[in-house]
């Protein structure tokens, strides 16, 4: 898969989601389904969006013992999603079990990417609550490398970290980056942001864009603008 824009469908119900997706009569965007929508609507929302011709990043961030994650991933892989994810903090054994679970009978599987440290975790919280005393940048790169060595395909990271992740893990290791805003747009609660154009230049493979598209007056135009800036 090449560079692409993933639209974060952070809606509370299937109704709101389909009202939004119905606007896209041309190119069908790659969509991200998160915990809120999945827990509200269950697997049927994934099947329905897939049936409409969208690629899907199922953002459920699994983290449990290896055997449980393996079985859960097997269920997700049969939903025919394109990307799913887990926490690298689950360790190498959990990531390898996840890959086994994801792999279908015919040898194919969705891409699997890892969350390193959540961007809501800062140095202070990491030291105080997790007893991790290394600099957070070093921790993020270590988790990315651990994910790569476990056989994963990439990480979710800030676009500001994408270049360094590629330097550390190789250019084929995918960087999927939220925190995207247009140069003339509202930042919302995101602190460290980048434009689609800058994310392209720094080497992000996929950008995840929510409110700049979902809350735009013309979501299709905002999506097309992202595609123009990031993909062309
Ligand atoms: O609306 P906005 O563009 O900020 O949405 C970004 C999406 O990416 C949301 O679904 C958010 O939960 C997700 N995300 C993020 N930062 C991370 C990981 C995921 O913003 N570090």
Boltz pocket constraint, residues with backbone or C-beta under 6 A from the ligand:
constraints:
  - pocket:
      binder: B
      contacts: [[A, 8], [A, 10], [A, 34], [A, 117], [A, 118], [A, 119], [A, 120], [A, 156], [A, 157], [A, 158], [A, 178], [A, 179], [A, 180], [A, 187], [A, 188], [A, 190], [A, 208], [A, 209], [A, 210], [A, 211], [A, 212]]
      max_distance: 6.0
